[in-house]
Amino acid sequence: MALLTPLLLSLWVCVTVSTVVDLQKRIIGGKECDSNERLYHVQLIINTSTAEFFCGGSLISDQWILTAAHCWEPGCTINAVLGVHHGKADSVRIKAQPEIFTDYDKKNNKRSHDIMLLKLPSPTRIRPVPLPSCRKGPKISEKVQIAGHAATTGGPNNIRTPGKSPTLQCADIEVASCNGLKKTLKKENPYFYQKMLYLHLFCGKSPRVDACDGDSGGGVVYKGKIIGVVSFTGNMSYVCAEPVVFMDICNQEYMKWIKETIDWPKRGCGLFCGLL
């Protein structure tokens, strides 16, 4: 799969489940999202020739979804489930070719970044999440919100295990430095370390909160506005061991590309331009 295949992330609100007592306590870091929040959240169902998996996404206009680029590969089909949280879910097939941010390295090699825009075939009346002004973002240790539909527990000894939550789960996670993770990846996973050198990223880490298989592409929200996209986690084997990595849409290049692609503000917010 494209770009970050092994890390099809989903929101985990982590819990140590090495004993039955742990399971009964269910000490978790998140909860079901409130009925009036994250209505812009989109569940993406991706079918390839050999498998089906899911990701998250966010409506940022009446016709555009922001998500992670590794939630797509050539030849796959994508259905966007709108209104999946506290509403009448509506599955819409994505027909247009995905828009993925790319640039070139110093040797003129083309590079794909883990950020993608999907266009709906027709506008929706669901209110989108506002784009940020990016004048003042969160500082280290400030909290941002992530959300997803995946499992709400880890396996024995915190081993990652797949799962799916029937309800959208929200969790707060603190913005953290990526420096320690970079050192770890440089030693243990050079491939992803090289990705971190050119992707525009920020990290998050809090006790018992993590992200795993299923909700890559979910929105990272700060003060009611989307500032990032869930990309990958620093430890593929164990939950809550390393920070979660987010694509930073406040990067000037990303934001310029987003606004140009969705034709902001001419058509970027559609019915809701006066409300954002």
N, C-alpha and C positions, 0 to 999 in steps of 0.2 A: 504494500500500500504506500501511497505517497507520503513523503516527508517524515512523519513520526509514527509509522505503522504500529510499533509495539505498544504505543501509549494511548490507546483509545480510552480517554479518561472519563470517569464519572465521579460525581460528588460522593465522597464517603464522609460521614460524620463518625469518626473512628471510635471504636470501643475495644478494649482488650477482652477477648472471649476465650481465654485459655481454660476456664472452668465454668461449670454450670452456674455458680454463684455470680460470676461476671455477667453472664447472659441475663440473669434475673435482675441484676442491678440496672442494666442498660444505661450505663453512664455514657451519654453521648454528647457531642458538641453542637448539635443542631436540632432542628424541629421542623415540623411541617410548615411550609411558608404560609403566612397569613392569607386570608381569602382575597384581600385587596392588593396584594403585591405580586410582582413577577408575572402579571398577566401577559406580558410581552414574551415570556419564555416559550421557546419552540423546541419540540422534540423532533429530532431528525432520525428517520429510519432509513438506513442505507443497505441496499442489497447489491451484492457482487455475484459473480458466477458461482461462487462456492460458499458464501456465508451471508448472514444478516447481522448487523450491529446497530447501535444507536449512539447518538451524540446530542449535545444541547446546542442551542443558538438563541439569539435575541433579535426581535424585530426592532430595527433602528429607524424605520420609516414605514409607510403604509404598504411597501412592496419589497423591502430588502431585509434580509436576515444576515447578521454578522455571526460568524462561527470560526472554527479552526480548519485550516486547509487539509490536515491529515484525515478529516472526516469524509474525504472524497478520493476516488481513484478513477482513472479512465474506464469507461464502460459500465460503471455502477449506476443504479437508479436511486434517487433520493425523494422520499416523501416527507414533507414538512407538516407536522401535526400542530396546528394552531389552536389556541384556547385550551391547551392541555391541562392548565391549572385552574380549577374552579370555574369551568365553563364548558360549553359544548364543543368537544374536540372535533376539529375539521381537518382531515388529511388532504394535502394538496401536493400533486406531483410537480417537482421542479423540472422544468423543460429547458430553460436557458442554460448555456454553458456557465459554470462557476467562474467567478472573478477571483483570482489569487494574486496577492502582491508578490512581485518579483523584482529583483535588481541584478547587478553584475558585480563580480569581485574585481580585484586589480588585474587579473589575467583575462578579463572579459568573459568569465564563465557565468552563466545564468544561475541565479539562486532563487528558490522558492521560500517564502516566509510562511509561518504557520498561522495565516490569517486569510479568511475567505469571505466573500459576499455571494449570497444566493438570491436570485430574483424570483419572486412569486409571479405566476402568470397573470394575476389581476390583483388590484389593491385590496387590502383588508381594512376593516373598521376597528381592529384592535389597536389600542393606543400604544405607540412604541416607547421604548426607553429613550430618554434624551441623551444626545451626545454631550460630552463635557466641554467646558470652555478651556480646560487644561491650564488655567492661570495658576491654580493652586491645588495640587494633588495631595494624597495622603503621605504622611511622613512615616519613617520606621516606627513600628509598634502601634500605629493607628490601625483601626479595623476596617476591612472591606467585607462585602458579602458575596458569597458564592452559592450556587444552587444546582441541584440535579436530581435525577430520578433513579440513581443506582442504590446498591446495598447500603444499609445503615449499620452494619457490623463488619468486623474483620474476622478472619478465621483463627484457629488455634495458634497461639504464640504470635498473633498479629500478622500472620501470613495473608497476603491479598487473596481474596476469593470473589468471584463474580456474583452479581445479584442485581435485582431491580426492585425499586420501591414503587408502589402503586400511587404514591403521592409525591409531589415536588417537595424536596427537603431544602431548607435554607440554613446556612451556617455563617457565622462571622469568623474571620481569620485575620491575624495581624500581619501587616506588611513587614517583611523581614529582608535582611541582606542576602544577596545571592552569592557572596564571596565564598562561604564555606562549601556550598553546593558545587561551585565551579571547581574548587580544589578536588572534591570527591570525584566528580565526573572526569576530570583530567586524568586521574589515576585509574578509575574503574570502568569508565565508559567514554573513551575518546571521541566516539562518533557524536554523542550528544554534547560533549564539551565543545566541539567545533561548531555545532549549531548555536550554542550560547554566545559564541564570539561575534556573530553577525546579526542574530535576532535581537530585536529591541524588547527587553523583558523586565519584569520585576517579580519578586517572590513573596510568598506568604507562608507563615508557619505559626500554628497555635497547638497547644496540647489537645490531643484527641480529635483533631480536624485534619482531613486530608482529601485528596482526589484520586480516583482510580477509573477502571474500565467502564465506559459508557457515557460520560458527560463532558468529554472534551468539547470545547466550543461554547460552553456556558458563559454567561456574562459575569464579569467582576464589577460590582457596583459600589460606588462611593457617593454618599449624600444624594442618592436617588438618580445618579447618572452613571452610565457605563464607562469604565475606564480601562477595561481589560477583557481578555478572553482566556479561559482555562486552556493551557497548552499541554504540559506534561508534569509528571512528578519525579522527584529526584531519586526515588527508590522503587524499583519495579517489583520487588519481592515482598517488602514489608510495609504496612501502613504506618503513617505518622513518624517515619524515620527521618525524612528529609523534607525540605520546603516544597510547596507546589509552585510551578512556574507559570506565569501569565504573560501573554502578549500585551505589550503596553501601547494601547491605541492613542495615547497622548503623544507618542512620538510624532514629530512634525511630518515625516514622510508618510506614515500610516494614515494620519488624519487627513492629509491632503488627498491621498488616494481614495479614502472612503468618501469624502465629500464630492470629489470629482466623479466617482463611479455612480453614486446615487443621485447626482445632480442636486446637491444641497446648496441653498435652501429652496430652490425653485420647485423641486418635487420631493425633496428629502423628507419632509414631515407630513405631506399630504393634508389630510383633514385636520391635523393637530398642530399646524404651524403656530397658531395663536395661543396654544396651551403650554408650550414647552418653556 
